[in-house]
Amino acid sequence: MTRGDDQKAVLKRYLQRQRDAVVWKLDGLSERQARWPVTPTGTNLLGLVKHLAHMEYGYFGDVFDRPATDPLLLDLDVADENDDFWARADEPLSEVVAFYRRAWAHADATIDALPLDATGTVPWWPDDRRHPTLHTVLVHQVHESARHAGHADILRELLDGSAGMNRTSSNLPDFDEERWAGYRAKLQGIAEQFPG
């Protein structure tokens, strides 16, 4: 294994951890809960998944001249702003997740086929960064996926109280409901000492 292959494997592993975390946040939710706009800007779990799928198809497809053979859920050339951040009523949760998984497979095929120093073209990036390497795009996608996985953590907790990193291990203390309430009250008490 060359150093480039090793770096690629590390980046793919971190990307996959974020993908898995995002999908896990949908486990056990109803169609309504998955689509529910939790924030004032409409952020919802299923919309995050749809957005991430389109990102993976774009960055690891079109950017490297390896377009998706899978029909996209959205024609980005005619879509309204933010249309990739919500799922239509005729796009069931299971189909959006399956679309995301196909985007992973397409992205992974590109990552596996090209060296890290292969260059692509990102027309929506500034001129000085318009031709990044696969390495740069992979780091960018890990960053974007982690950012949205963090959003998904918060959305899921606000929807039904579920929190933690994944199914098998939690990064949270094992507090019962009463202890969490006390912890939150302590933090509110500290915050109330300040104006505004």
Secondary structure, 3 states (H helix, E strand, C coil): CCHHHHHHHHHHHHHHHHHHHHHHCCCCCCHHHHHCCCCCCCCCHHHHHHHHHHHHHHHHCHHHCCCCCCCCCCCCCCCCCCHHHCCCCCCCHHHHHHHHHHHHHHHHHHHHHCCCCCECCCCCCCHHHCCCEHHHHHHHHHHHHHHHHHHHHHHHHHHHCCCCCCCCCCCCCCCCHHHHHHHHHHHHHHHCCCCC
